[in-house]
Amino acid sequence: MRFSILIVFMLLLAGCSSVTLTTSDAKLDKTRVMAVDSFANYTEVPMAGYRAAAMVDAALLNRGYTSKTIYTSPNEEYLKPNAPLSDRLDRARKISADYLMSGEVIEWRYKTGIDGEPAVSLVIRVYDVNTGAIVYSATASKSGFGYSSVGVAAQDVITSMIH
């Protein structure tokens, strides 16, 4: 009986946190340099795009990529995520990058309710700097449970998106 209750509890607990991921099949060359751009922020959370970009940069380094950031401050016009793609590709070329990674933060919040579960949704795109073509894209969402943080949920999402 105890074992049955434990199994039911484990299944309920596992269902409380999930990552939904959709990616392209492309494999990126880890020997090439990846420029990380700031992410567009479509949430009501200030600076969520810059937070996501910083976490992506760290995840790339952790996965063995060579990365360089092309964002430093939200006050610099050419570094804003809504700058034209051609300007961002030019900026990546100037730092000798082969790829440009940018994306969007769709959700970055705590849900309302008793537990206030974290919820994160991100989109990333990797462009070939020379052609401007998208060579990799991914979309992922996670809804955590209980006392988890948005940062932990975001890290799980980002880790699932970067191979």
MARSE-745289 format. One record per residue: x, y, z of N, C-alpha, C in turn; residue number from 1. Coordinates in Angstrom, 3 decimals. Example, Ala and Ser with C-alpha at 12.3 -4.5 7.8 and 13.67 -1.06 7.14 Angstrom:
neast nnorth nup caeast canorth caup ceast cnorth cup nr
13.190 -5.690 7.800 12.300 -4.500 7.800 13.200 -3.300 7.800 1
12.850 -2.250 7.080 13.670 -1.060 7.140 12.900 0.030 7.870 2
REM end
This chain:
neast nnorth nup caeast canorth caup ceast cnorth cup nr
0.829 -1.189 0.000 0.000 0.000 0.000 0.880 1.263 0.000 1
1.893 1.283 0.861 2.790 2.434 0.916 3.493 2.645 -0.422 2
3.878 1.540 -1.031 4.556 1.627 -2.327 3.632 2.245 -3.371 3
2.377 1.880 -3.361 1.399 2.437 -4.312 1.225 3.927 -4.095 4
1.157 4.343 -2.854 1.024 5.764 -2.540 2.268 6.516 -2.993 5
3.434 5.932 -2.788 4.687 6.552 -3.210 4.726 6.719 -4.729 6
4.294 5.706 -5.457 4.276 5.776 -6.920 3.329 6.883 -7.390 7
2.143 6.962 -6.808 1.180 8.004 -7.181 1.756 9.381 -6.876 8
2.378 9.539 -5.726 2.987 10.812 -5.345 4.101 11.198 -6.323 9
4.931 10.257 -6.699 6.030 10.527 -7.632 5.488 10.942 -9.007 10
4.434 10.287 -9.461 3.834 10.654 -10.743 3.236 12.055 -10.695 11
2.584 12.393 -9.608 2.038 13.742 -9.455 3.140 14.778 -9.413 12
4.195 14.479 -8.702 5.317 15.397 -8.591 5.997 15.585 -9.937 13
6.179 14.531 -10.679 6.810 14.616 -12.007 5.948 15.418 -12.963 14
4.658 15.367 -12.833 3.759 16.104 -13.704 3.716 17.587 -13.416 15
4.229 18.011 -12.282 4.185 19.419 -11.907 5.243 20.252 -12.622 16
6.277 19.652 -13.134 7.338 20.382 -13.786 7.651 19.702 -15.110 17
7.573 20.470 -16.179 7.853 19.875 -17.479 8.495 20.896 -18.390 18
9.275 20.406 -19.349 9.875 21.261 -20.366 9.318 20.814 -21.709 19
8.792 21.749 -22.455 8.331 21.481 -23.803 9.341 22.121 -24.743 20
9.898 21.321 -25.664 10.990 21.780 -26.517 10.727 21.427 -27.968 21
10.959 22.394 -28.841 10.907 22.172 -30.284 12.180 22.765 -30.871 22
12.958 21.949 -31.623 14.206 22.441 -32.205 14.326 22.016 -33.660 23
15.241 22.696 -34.349 15.601 22.245 -35.690 16.644 21.138 -35.528 24
16.888 20.384 -36.572 17.801 19.247 -36.491 19.270 19.612 -36.686 25
19.567 20.848 -36.997 20.938 21.247 -37.307 21.870 21.079 -36.111 26
23.097 20.681 -36.410 24.154 20.611 -35.396 25.114 21.768 -35.653 27
25.419 22.502 -34.616 26.319 23.638 -34.749 27.756 23.201 -34.490 28
28.677 23.819 -35.198 30.099 23.525 -35.069 30.644 24.266 -33.850 29
31.049 23.531 -32.838 31.529 24.144 -31.599 32.876 24.846 -31.758 30
33.572 24.600 -32.864 34.861 25.262 -33.066 34.685 26.675 -33.620 31
33.472 27.005 -34.047 33.203 28.339 -34.587 32.731 29.268 -33.469 32
32.956 30.556 -33.625 32.658 31.550 -32.583 31.199 31.990 -32.672 33
30.538 31.997 -31.532 29.135 32.381 -31.424 29.035 33.751 -30.748 34
28.441 34.732 -31.434 28.149 36.031 -30.827 26.765 35.936 -30.197 35
26.631 36.378 -28.962 25.340 36.333 -28.266 24.794 37.750 -28.178 36
23.636 37.934 -28.776 22.955 39.221 -28.798 21.951 39.269 -27.646 37
21.525 40.455 -27.280 20.475 40.554 -26.276 19.181 39.986 -26.852 38
18.321 39.496 -25.990 17.058 38.895 -26.402 15.949 39.930 -26.287 39
15.032 39.910 -27.241 13.855 40.778 -27.159 13.015 40.333 -25.966 40
12.466 41.277 -25.273 11.696 40.991 -24.063 10.227 41.298 -24.307 41
9.407 40.247 -24.435 7.977 40.419 -24.646 7.195 40.155 -23.364 42
7.830 40.379 -22.245 7.181 40.186 -20.952 7.065 41.536 -20.244 43
6.452 41.508 -19.079 6.360 42.725 -18.272 7.493 42.797 -17.246 44
8.411 41.851 -17.300 9.531 41.799 -16.357 10.696 42.587 -16.938 45
11.116 43.654 -16.272 12.223 44.454 -16.798 13.503 43.620 -16.936 46
14.209 43.828 -18.023 15.523 43.233 -18.277 15.514 41.715 -18.447 47
14.368 41.104 -18.644 14.312 39.646 -18.813 15.123 39.207 -20.030 48
15.134 40.000 -21.081 15.903 39.663 -22.278 17.395 39.628 -22.014 49
17.876 40.569 -21.217 19.305 40.605 -20.889 19.660 39.467 -19.925 50
18.752 39.144 -19.033 18.978 38.013 -18.118 19.084 36.711 -18.903 51
18.158 36.520 -19.835 18.165 35.302 -20.650 19.443 35.222 -21.481 52
19.855 36.332 -22.090 21.068 36.333 -22.911 22.301 36.002 -22.078 53
22.371 36.527 -20.861 23.505 36.221 -19.989 23.536 34.736 -19.629 54
22.374 34.166 -19.373 22.306 32.731 -19.047 22.648 31.875 -20.263 55
22.213 32.301 -21.451 22.549 31.576 -22.677 24.053 31.617 -22.910 56
24.662 32.777 -22.709 26.107 32.912 -22.877 26.855 31.935 -21.970 57
26.451 31.861 -20.716 27.085 30.934 -19.767 26.850 29.477 -20.176 58
25.645 29.162 -20.649 25.343 27.794 -21.075 26.177 27.398 -22.290 59
26.380 28.336 -23.219 27.222 28.053 -24.384 28.644 27.711 -23.958 60
29.192 28.509 -23.064 30.542 28.239 -22.570 30.602 26.887 -21.869 61
29.582 26.583 -21.093 29.515 25.312 -20.381 29.451 24.127 -21.339 62
28.821 24.316 -22.501 28.678 23.242 -23.494 29.866 23.160 -24.457 63
30.888 24.007 -24.247 32.100 23.911 -25.063 32.170 24.854 -26.243 64
31.234 25.789 -26.353 31.279 26.771 -27.437 32.182 27.928 -27.048 65
32.703 28.627 -28.052 33.397 29.890 -27.825 32.372 30.972 -28.089 66
32.092 31.783 -27.089 31.068 32.816 -27.280 31.608 34.183 -26.913 67
31.040 35.184 -27.569 31.352 36.583 -27.290 30.031 37.321 -27.218 68
29.905 38.210 -26.272 28.658 38.972 -26.169 28.763 40.234 -27.014 69
27.652 40.612 -27.619 27.614 41.886 -28.346 26.641 42.849 -27.681 70
26.245 42.524 -26.461 25.422 43.452 -25.688 26.206 43.802 -24.429 71
26.094 45.020 -23.996 26.713 45.420 -22.738 25.769 46.260 -21.900 72
24.920 47.005 -22.566 24.030 47.906 -21.841 22.758 48.118 -22.651 73
21.618 48.154 -21.984 20.373 48.420 -22.719 20.292 49.855 -23.234 74
21.246 50.710 -22.849 21.223 52.101 -23.279 21.922 52.328 -24.606 75
22.648 51.343 -25.120 23.364 51.504 -26.376 22.449 51.085 -27.525 76
22.155 52.025 -28.421 21.155 51.815 -29.476 21.452 50.617 -30.365 77
22.691 50.460 -30.832 22.976 49.388 -31.772 22.955 48.012 -31.130 78
22.895 47.968 -29.831 22.875 46.689 -29.146 21.471 46.269 -28.725 79
20.492 47.098 -28.949 19.137 46.753 -28.534 18.596 45.610 -29.386 80
17.801 44.737 -28.801 17.306 43.569 -29.536 16.370 43.899 -30.687 81
15.840 45.129 -30.726 14.957 45.490 -31.832 15.719 46.180 -32.964 82
17.045 46.213 -32.882 17.854 46.760 -33.973 17.695 45.852 -35.191 83
17.832 46.397 -36.386 17.703 45.562 -37.584 18.707 44.402 -37.564 84
18.290 43.276 -38.107 19.157 42.093 -38.142 20.471 42.397 -38.847 85
20.425 43.170 -39.905 21.663 43.482 -40.638 22.673 44.200 -39.749 86
22.196 45.086 -38.873 23.094 45.781 -37.947 23.698 44.817 -36.934 87
22.883 43.888 -36.451 23.381 42.922 -35.472 24.363 41.942 -36.114 88
24.107 41.557 -37.372 25.053 40.693 -38.084 26.367 41.423 -38.330 89
26.292 42.714 -38.673 27.516 43.511 -38.854 28.324 43.569 -37.562 90
27.630 43.768 -36.469 28.305 43.828 -35.159 28.984 42.486 -34.848 91
28.327 41.392 -35.175 28.919 40.063 -34.952 30.148 39.860 -35.841 92
30.075 40.325 -37.079 31.234 40.210 -37.982 32.428 40.997 -37.451 93
32.156 42.168 -36.855 33.237 43.017 -36.338 34.014 42.347 -35.203 94
33.372 41.422 -34.504 34.089 40.718 -33.429 34.520 39.323 -33.886 95
34.521 39.123 -35.205 34.989 37.872 -35.829 34.181 36.647 -35.423 96
32.887 36.816 -35.291 32.019 35.683 -34.963 31.556 34.996 -36.239 97
31.285 33.706 -36.135 30.766 32.921 -37.252 29.246 32.810 -37.191 98
28.718 32.772 -35.959 27.289 32.649 -35.737 26.815 33.825 -34.886 99
25.550 34.171 -35.022 24.898 35.147 -34.150 23.697 34.465 -33.519 100
23.655 34.446 -32.192 22.506 33.891 -31.478 21.699 35.037 -30.901 101
20.416 35.029 -31.213 19.501 35.999 -30.611 18.206 35.272 -30.307 102
17.286 35.961 -29.702 16.037 35.293 -29.372 15.038 36.212 -28.723 103
13.996 35.596 -28.203 12.926 36.331 -27.543 12.554 35.655 -26.233 104
12.218 36.472 -25.262 11.665 35.980 -24.007 10.161 36.191 -24.099 105
9.437 35.096 -24.118 7.983 35.151 -24.262 7.299 35.180 -22.890 106
7.861 34.443 -21.949 7.292 34.385 -20.599 8.433 34.259 -19.602 107
8.343 35.006 -18.510 9.374 35.007 -17.476 8.691 35.544 -16.216 108
8.039 34.662 -15.481 7.235 35.154 -14.358 6.909 34.038 -13.382 109
6.272 34.438 -12.318 5.656 33.493 -11.394 4.162 33.536 -11.649 110
3.563 32.379 -11.824 2.113 32.327 -12.017 1.421 32.770 -10.741 111
0.235 33.278 -10.882 -0.529 33.664 -9.698 -1.169 32.425 -9.095 112
-1.409 32.495 -7.825 -2.019 31.361 -7.139 -1.294 31.076 -5.839 113
-1.688 30.033 -5.199 -1.135 29.693 -3.884 0.357 29.415 -3.947 114
0.778 28.596 -4.916 2.187 28.207 -4.975 3.049 29.171 -5.779 115
2.498 29.924 -6.688 3.267 30.864 -7.491 4.350 30.180 -8.303 116
3.981 29.187 -9.105 4.959 28.424 -9.871 5.660 29.310 -10.901 117
6.966 29.071 -11.135 7.669 29.824 -12.172 7.267 29.330 -13.554 118
7.263 30.240 -14.515 6.962 29.889 -15.897 7.908 30.658 -16.809 119
8.572 29.940 -17.712 9.538 30.537 -18.630 9.294 29.982 -20.029 120
9.301 30.870 -21.025 9.220 30.472 -22.429 10.218 31.303 -23.213 121
11.065 30.631 -23.990 12.102 31.303 -24.772 12.120 30.796 -26.208 122
12.584 31.647 -27.103 12.855 31.288 -28.488 14.292 31.695 -28.761 123
15.073 30.807 -29.391 16.415 31.207 -29.825 16.558 30.916 -31.315 124
17.359 31.749 -31.953 17.706 31.561 -33.359 19.196 31.786 -33.508 125
19.825 30.941 -34.320 21.241 31.106 -34.617 21.361 31.382 -36.108 126
22.028 32.495 -36.420 22.212 32.920 -37.802 23.657 32.690 -38.233 127
23.845 32.311 -39.482 25.174 32.303 -40.076 25.497 33.761 -40.370 128
26.598 34.260 -39.818 26.928 35.675 -39.932 27.188 36.078 -41.385 129
27.734 35.174 -42.183 28.068 35.517 -43.570 26.847 35.564 -44.485 130
25.882 34.699 -44.264 24.728 34.633 -45.165 23.456 35.223 -44.565 131
23.380 35.313 -43.249 22.171 35.781 -42.582 21.106 34.704 -42.458 132
21.415 33.506 -42.923 20.449 32.409 -42.870 20.349 31.843 -41.451 133
19.151 31.427 -41.076 18.964 30.768 -39.783 19.476 29.332 -39.915 134
20.443 28.971 -39.066 21.010 27.627 -39.121 20.523 26.744 -37.972 135
19.920 27.351 -36.958 19.372 26.582 -35.841 18.308 27.431 -35.174 136
17.241 26.788 -34.745 16.217 27.494 -33.975 15.631 26.533 -32.950 137
15.182 27.100 -31.850 14.575 26.295 -30.799 13.571 27.145 -30.037 138
12.537 26.480 -29.567 11.522 27.089 -28.723 11.324 26.153 -27.545 139
11.310 26.707 -26.349 11.112 25.861 -25.174 10.343 26.620 -24.107 140
9.573 25.877 -23.344 8.788 26.432 -22.239 8.889 25.504 -21.055 141
8.831 26.091 -19.879 8.819 25.282 -18.670 7.944 25.950 -17.637 142
7.182 25.114 -16.978 6.400 25.539 -15.840 6.895 24.717 -14.664 143
7.422 25.382 -13.664 7.957 24.678 -12.501 6.869 24.385 -11.497 144
7.293 24.057 -10.306 6.313 23.792 -9.267 6.826 24.292 -7.930 145
5.910 24.476 -7.024 6.224 24.792 -5.642 7.141 25.972 -5.453 146
8.278 25.708 -4.832 9.178 26.775 -4.408 10.379 26.937 -5.325 147
10.253 26.501 -6.558 11.309 26.661 -7.547 11.378 28.125 -7.970 148
12.508 28.544 -8.515 12.651 29.934 -8.941 12.568 30.054 -10.453 149
12.321 31.268 -10.923 12.302 31.535 -12.355 13.679 31.260 -12.943 150
14.726 31.585 -12.208 16.089 31.340 -12.678 16.367 29.868 -12.926 151
15.902 29.018 -12.029 16.085 27.572 -12.201 15.296 27.086 -13.414 152
14.068 27.558 -13.562 13.253 27.176 -14.717 13.913 27.653 -16.012 153
14.434 28.880 -16.014 15.101 29.420 -17.202 16.351 28.612 -17.539 154
17.108 28.254 -16.526 18.315 27.457 -16.764 17.966 26.099 -17.355 155
16.918 25.479 -16.869 16.475 24.196 -17.429 16.071 24.343 -18.900 156
15.335 25.409 -19.205 14.900 25.657 -20.581 16.107 25.881 -21.482 157
17.018 26.733 -21.065 18.185 27.054 -21.871 19.078 25.845 -22.078 158
19.285 25.074 -21.035 20.103 23.872 -21.142 19.496 22.879 -22.125 159
18.179 22.795 -22.140 17.525 21.868 -23.077 17.636 22.350 -24.520 160
17.799 23.653 -24.722 17.833 24.225 -26.066 19.216 24.173 -26.710 161
20.254 24.149 -25.897 21.633 24.209 -26.417 22.278 22.847 -26.297 162
22.735 22.312 -27.418 23.351 20.971 -27.442 24.842 21.080 -27.457 163
REM end
